[in-house]
Amino acid sequence: MPSGGPSPGNASSPDNEVDRACIFWGKLKLDANEPQKVRCLPLAAHSLDVAYVLRALAELPGFRRALERAAGRALRPTDLDRLAVLATLHDMGKANLDFQRQIDPGYRQKVGHIRAMAAILDPEVGEASLFNRWLEALPPEFQDWFSDDETAFSYFYAILSHHGRPVKFGGKDEDRRRSLHGWTPGPEGDPFAAIRELVAWARRVFPLAFQEDPERLTLPDSPAFVHRFAGLLMLADWLGSHEHWFPIRPVTFEERLAHARDVVPRLLRAVGLDVRSLRPHLGRIRSFEERFGFPPNSVQERIEHLDPEDDRTRLLILESETGSGKTEAALNWFFKLFAAGKVDGLYFALPTRVAARELYTRVHRAMERWFPDPLERPVTVLAVPGYAQVDGLPVSQVLPAEGEGNRWQEDEGLRLHERRWAAERPKRFLAATVAVGTVDQALLSVVKAAHAHLRSVSLDRSLLVVDEVHASDAYMTHLLEALVRHHHRIGGYAMLISATLGASARQRYLRAAGGAGENVGWASAVEAPYPRITLADGSGLAVPSGREKRVRFTLLPLAQKLEEVAAEIIRHLRSGARVLVVLNTVSRAVSLQKMIEAHPDLNQEWLFRCRGHQGREVVTLHHGRFAPEDRVILDACVSRRLGRGSEGGPILLIGTQTLEQSLDLDADVLITDLVPADVLLQRVGRLHRHDRQDRPEPYRHPASCFVLVPEGDLSAALDEKGNVRTAYKALGYGSVYEDLRMLELTRRVLAGRPDVVIPRDNRLLVESVTHPERLEHLAEESPPWRRHMEGREGADLFKGIAANYIVASFDEHFGEAEFNVDGAKVTTRLGADTLQVPLSRPVISPFGQTLREITIPAHWAPENPPDEVIVEAAEEGVEAILRFGTHLYRYSRYGLEVISDGKGNRPEPEVV
């Protein structure tokens, strides 16, 4: 190692005891027992750690498949050694002496190790003399590694982008000035000698990279390949910064190489990336019944007989009614692909956090059944912030958090953003063999947001299952198309699951995968088989229907008369019914709950309740504005009181869209706000879900669904310009569900066909409401409907443009690619729009949970949110009054409510 002269901290900071090995350090650590003592890992040692991890990752089948697909050719050991050498240089900016001197907290001339390279590599302000010295420090063999200068620079910019965003220097003199001084040799040593040392270590570990290549092949020049390499390097840097596996201490070359050879194979197995030893355990399980403990139904039987070797199965679209066993069908397909070596992992993407948390339990049970030995079981995590399963794994089995891994993140604003925004947290769990999370985590792999490459390469190796796919949001549909297109291009496998997918949306996803995606007319769409499995080329497999459910829909013109809805609910409760009420907004649900509780004819025993603080029974409802700790309690109460095997008798549960999916509950009667038919079918999936013998006589056949609608048709909700009137937005019309055409068509189809058989009539309901021909037909009725259609089409076009703008292009060279999109805005548009903010002091919730942070919707937060929420007042186990900047909130058995936003306004209610 370069030496000579005092260590960077000694001269100006005598209070710090700095190890002499800290000359050209790569990692720092304060000693827990002696806070003044600094432990260091040499830069060359850390660089070797990361390079060795990357070399091992590139050998794993899933990553190798994606790399070769992007390269357009097979990769040789020489190619992989060259990539590892480049990885050795990822932190070369740390050789800058002004960076090194930051070991002294009083040193003022600070420079980041990425921006430090501006003085060398920025073509606008870089120093030619420094660039030449840098070239001299690199191995001369580099001239044979790249097809041209543009490709060479793309690789170097890729390795400098290992902290999450593609680097693109801004041509700022300030960047050059700040980093220029540190490249001058000082008493600590010569920065370029430190870079030469990185090369020397790499030459000894990866010799094939430096040997003459008889084939004279350069590294792949495809930008898509360089992007895959960049993502793999981000993952390798995260793993190589895992202090549990790579201790921070002075080491020699021989010691660190021996350590890497011993540790890296065990590390990749422990975090779930190397799964080769797991496959032999599946050979003993030969049938679906052995895998799940029950015989397959018709949907599951069709999936069981698909051939993993058939390239058409790289995209499956499974359409089947709610409760038909689609989850087990997807897990079985993963079993077959995993056993065949086609995938190395599974990412199961759900629309909501509660849906992900509920499904995680089922997935984890399947893994326990397939792999009874816990020491030979895939790493299975719930990639959802705020729930215990995320943090329940040993530290050795997950990627470290930013601070825990000692990854040198210089952007304080980005650090604060990631600590606060819930959507950013689960990115490090996608390396698990099996992960269950929200769809936004998958979509963030193809947008211009930080860590997109890390997420993307983690998904490369996995079967991507997206549950509850529908076409109600043009923005999300565009992004999901981009995800399907990208995943298919790199050789991945995907499965889209839906109970309510329209033909138009199905054809779009087929086109994204390169299949036959011709438009289908309304009449043909209605006649298409259901249930159905569609393969990537557009060919379909009809599936015999199983159990049928008859539902009678009754339209109640009470949407704007909640007090009369309360009387209707009381009527059903008196008849002994289990009543489920699903409303479009939290404010409506809370308002109805309070009305019911005050109703003179209510028997208090009918109200849904959970055990709360000090064993008290707490009357409550269900929506997404509860703390995650309380949601666990609420969800368990719902399943216990209304799930399979629960006792009968009258009970009322009021909630929002959180009750639509995943929760196992069975109601005798459903009362719901008007929603598009595809969403309505999701809600009806909670009606007569189980075969129960104790159902009250009036509610046995058919199942009863009451739909709350306004008086008259919805044309009254539109002004002359086709905009939705404010009074109707409070119902979720034009706000939660933006296209009133779908709501009006749903109202009409139910008025004309109140008796429905599921799944026989699913196609008719969905296509009558979502098909472009039906939407166009309604628009012809009057100028307001025409203008509303034009407004919606314009808005959808804008959403498509906005979505395309934030979709990452993996076909641009590094140095050209820019991820300059505001990540917070991206995650907000994806629905991942919540902040998790610490409380100034712990609060005991109504459900007996100790809350140390609170989840606040982005649109309920102040414009410049502070770092914590102040607890103004709290009654233990009852309620807390919270202040977050200018905003005041109440947290109680009704969840989080806004008292004031500091301006006397309350934010508009939104769906949760």
Helices and strands as residue ranges (DSSP letters): E 17-18, G 20-22, E 25-30, E 37-42, H 43-57, H 61-71, H 77-88, G 92-95, H 97-100, G 101-103, G 115-117, H 118-121, H 128-137, G 140-144, H 149-159, H 173-180, G 181-183, H 191-205, G 207-210, H 223-240, H 253-270, G 279-284, H 288-292, H 298-304, G 311-314, E 315-319, H 326-339, E 345-350, H 353-370, G 374-376, E 380-383, H 388-391, G 395-397, H 412-420, G 422-429, E 434-438, H 439-443, H 452-460, E 462-466, H 474-489, E 493-498, H 503-512, H 522-527, E 532-535, E 540-542, E 549-556, H 562-574, E 578-582, H 586-597, G 604-606, E 609-611, G 613-615, E 617-619, H 628-642, E 651-655, G 657-659, E 669-673, H 677-684, G 697-699, E 703-708, G 714-717, H 726-729, H 740-752, E 755-758, H 762-770, H 772-779, H 783-806, H 823-829, E 834-844, E 850-857, G 858-860, E 870-875, E 879-884, E 887-892, E 895-900
